[in-house]
């Protein structure tokens, strides 16, 4: 009996001290609830926002696949017929195959470069880190458009490869699509691996070196086994990004007649519109993404080695031999040349070459394409819309993300569930999300179709994981003792948040804002089905210029967006600091 009473008292004390997490709201050591009615209202509003932007549209996609479009009654016959169509599985197999090839190609470049940048004394490693992050902010569609000049049909590079391999070769092919997709995946995989390596203690590797094991032996027997979960996780992120990068697929797969799930959804919105077919393709893409997420999380959870995560102190860099240094510098330089530098140069030359085609001419360089670009009424409207929509979406994403992380930290009901749902939207393809928004808000009490609001909601759902993950890391590093000290002196929860939490996470908030804004500014996949003549954005206008044959204007706008990506990265680095992403000292 005495033991039972002692256990109850211990449990009560632990709850007051925030040791169990079983309470519904954060409490001070003296048991005072620091959050009032307004905090609960705000939390309800955040839940509603996530449901509106992510949960309900996704539910509507699944529902549309199994409902009769005329009566609204349950009817899975069309769904089953589409699943039995050979084209469905051809598109699925091509999508998965392309994603797999692209991920392997990206890994071949990203993994050695990440190891060299973080774990060795390779010269120029900080420069390579910055260039890799800069490529992260460069839309994949721009890279595809750049390489159409040398490797488009009947172009010089394509003709050379055709003669070399004895077959017709151009970017409008499976391999062309896979290679450009790999360029898009590279920075995602590189960043994931670099951050994981930077967070992992090098003590075991140092012990291996001290016992006379060669660098190759340490890499094979110690580093690789420890990094295997990070490799799987990074490959998953790259793969999901690759199969969903609609800008590259719209640029290369549609003209090349390559069947893909995303392009099939887009083409279903031609005449006549086929909602059931689009919904079925969306469900397949959604199931693939979710299954891969579950399998990746299961594998990483079972094989992660928590004892090697975190650094107890500075770690010595592996001293490379001269030839190893030269090889890794050459390898990293090649990656940056083909993924960032060469495409950027081609875009600039293409915009200055007044040929009006994919052919470069140095005899008549000038700014005629830029003049023609801004004479088109759509250009200014699209840039303005992109900026306004991205700004509103970014501010909303950061507000929701901050609330999700903060309320989960303070034990609010459904906090972990809502954070998990917001992260899940990362694997929901943008075109699937936009289709879900169409089916969800075209009828009923909340009609948003053909409005600017539905585009902003699409951006919010699309980029919520970026804002939440960025803030989760920053707020997670803030010691709770700082909050407890304020609460114990009678300071309210809101005042503690504004005076303690917000200032300490402000830098991460600003860096996240720039990243979210720029991604939203260039977003195509979740915009393409939602725009009207009055709500066009820069990415959709860029694609329309290509389809209409306005090549000069297309490259001029591409150059503007490329320069903006460089500026955005410089701003992020200025705000977040030079060690914002990984410690490579």
C-alpha positions, 0 to 999 in steps of 0.5 A, a space after each residue: 500500500 505504501 509502495 502504491 502511494 509512493 508510485 502515485 506521488 512519483 508519477 504526479 511529480 514526474 508529470 509536473 516536472 514534464 518527465 512523462 509527457 503524459 499531460 495535455 499541456 506544458 506545466 511548470 514545476 509547481 503545476 501551473 498551466 501556462 497556456 490559456 484559452 487563446 493557445 487552445 484556439 490557436 491549436 485548433 486553427 492549426 489542426 484545421 489548416 493542416 486538414 484543409 491543405 493536406 488531409 482532406 484533399 488527399 482523402 478526396 483523391 482516393 474517394 474520386 478513384 472509387 466513385 461514379 463521376 456522374 452519380 457520386 455513388 460507390 463504383 470501383 469498376 472504372 478503377 479496376 479497369 484502369 488498373 488492368 490497362 497495360 498502359 497503367 503499369 507501363 507508366 508505373 514501371 517507367 516511373 519507378 525505373 527512371 527514379 531508380 536509375 536517376 537515384 543510382 546515378 546521383 548517388 555515384 556522384 553525391 556519396 564520394 563528394 559528401 564523404 570528401 567534403 565532411 571527412 577529409 582535408 580535400 582542398 576547396 571542400 567549403 566551395 563544393 559545399 556552397 555550390 551543392 547547396 546552390 544547386 539545391 535551390 536551382 529548379 530542375 526544369 532550368 537544367 533540362 531547358 539548358 541541356 536542350 541546346 547541346 543535346 536536343 533533337 538534331 543538336 551537336 551533342 546529340 548527333 555526337 552521341 548518336 554516332 558514338 553509340 550508333 543509335 538515335 539519342 537525345 534528351 527526349 528519351 528515357 536515359 536523357 530523362 533519367 540523367 537530368 532527373 539525377 542532376 535534380 536529385 544530386 543536391 538532395 542526396 548530397 545534403 542528406 549525407 553531408 549532414 548525417 556525416 557531420 552529425 556522426 562522431 568520428 571516434 570509431 574511424 579514428 580508432 580504426 586509423 590508429 590501429 593501422 587500418 587503411 582509409 579504404 578499410 575504414 571506409 568499408 568496415 566502419 564508415 559505410 556500415 554506420 552510414 547505411 541507414 543514412 544512405 537508404 534515407 538519402 536515396 529515398 528522399 532523392 527517389 521520391 523527389 525524382 519521380 515527382 519532379 514535374 518540371 523535368 518530366 513536362 519538359 522532356 517526357 511529354 515531347 518524348 512520348 515517355 509514359 509516366 504517372 505524373 504526366 498521365 495525370 496532367 494529360 487527363 486534364 486535357 479534353 475530355 477531362 478524365 477524373 477517374 483515370 487521373 485519380 487512379 494514377 494519383 492513388 498509385 503514385 501516392 501508394 508508391 510514395 507512402 510504401 517507400 516511406 514506411 519501408 525506409 522508416 522501418 529500415 532506418 529505425 532498425 539499423 540506426 546506431 545512436 551511440 555514434 551520433 553526435 560529436 563530443 569534440 572536434 574530429 581530425 580530417 583524414 589527410 589525403 594523398 596527393 593523387 587522392 586529393 586530385 581525384 576527389 577534387 576532379 570528381 567533385 568539380 565534374 559534378 558541379 560543372 555538369 549540374 550547376 555551372 555549365 547549365 547556368 552558362 548555357 542559359 545565359 548564352 541562350 538568352 543572349 543569342 538572338 536566334 529564336 531557337 535552340 541554336 547558339 550564335 555568338 555573332 549577334 549577342 544582345 538583349 532582344 530576348 529580354 526586351 521581348 520577354 517583358 513586352 509579353 503581358 504574362 511575364 510581369 503578371 506571372 512574376 508578380 503572382 509568383 512573388 505574392 503567392 509565395 510570400 503569403 504561403 511562406 508566412 503561413 507555412 512558417 506560422 503553422 510550422 512554428 505552432 506545430 513544433 511548439 505545441 508538440 513540444 508542450 504536450 498538446 493533444 494530437 501534437 505528434 500526429 499532426 506533425 507526422 501528417 505535415 511531414 507526410 505531405 513531403 511524399 505527396 506529389 505536387 500534382 496529386 495534391 493539386 488534383 485533390 484540391 480541385 476535387 475538394 474545393 470545386 463544389 460544396 460550402 468552400 468553393 476555391 477552384 479558379 481562385 488565387 487562394 487554391 494555389 496558395 493552399 497548394 503551396 502551403 501543403 506542398 512546403 509545410 514539411 520544409 518549414 516544420 523540419 527546419 524549425 523542429 531542429 532549431 527549437 529542439 536545441 533550446 533548453 527547456 530550463 529557459 522556459 521553466 525559469 520564465 514560467 516559475 517567475 510568473 511569465 505567461 506562455 505567450 510572453 515566454 514564447 515571444 521573449 525566449 523561443 522566438 529570438 532563439 529560433 529567429 535565424 532558422 526561421 529566416 533561413 527557412 523563410 527564404 528557402 520556402 519562398 524560393 521553392 514556392 516562387 518556382 513551383 510548377 507541379 502543384 500550380 499547373 492544374 490550378 492556374 487561370 489566365 489571371 493567376 499564372 505563375 513564373 513556372 507555368 509561363 516558362 513551360 507555356 513559352 516552350 510549348 508555344 515555341 518562344 525559345 528566346 523568351 523562355 531562355 531569358 526567363 530561365 536566366 532570370 530565375 537562375 540568377 534569383 536562385 543564386 541570390 536566394 542562396 547568398 541570402 540564406 547563407 548570410 542569414 543562417 551563417 556559414 555552418 548552417 548546413 554542416 560542420 566541415 571545418 
